Amino acid sequence: MDGAVALLLLTAACAPSRPPETPREIYAAYCARCHADDGRGVPRQLERYPKADLRRSEMIARGDRPAVLERTAKGYGPMPAFATKLTPAELEKVTDFVLALRAAPGPGN
C-alpha cells in the first residue's frame, strides 16, 4: 500500500465520526482529561492542582451557574479558556453537566 494512502486511511480511522453534541460528550472531549469522567480529577492533575476535583468546588456546590460558565469560558489558573473552542450553546451544555456533578451519587459523596 502506498504511504500516502495508508496515512489517509489511518487519519480517517482515527477521526471522530461526528463532533461532540450532548453535554456528556462535550465534557468528555474537553474536560475529562483533567477533571475525570466523574469530576473528581485525574491523579496527575490533582497532584499539581487539587482544585481539579470539581466535586470540591464551592461554586459548583452552591450551584453558581454564572460563575461556572464564566470560569469555563475564560479559564482560570492552569485551566484554559474555552470561549474560542466551544460555542455559546456548548458552553451552556457543559455548564449544566458540571453543575449536575454536585448531585451525582457515588462512593465518597
Secondary structure, DSSP 4 states (H G I P E B T S, - for coil): --HHHHHHHHHHHHS-SS---SHHHHHHHHTHHHH-TTSS--HHHHHH-GGG-GGG-HHHHTT-HHHHHHHHHH-BTTBPP-TTTS-HHHHHHHHHHHHHHTT---TT-
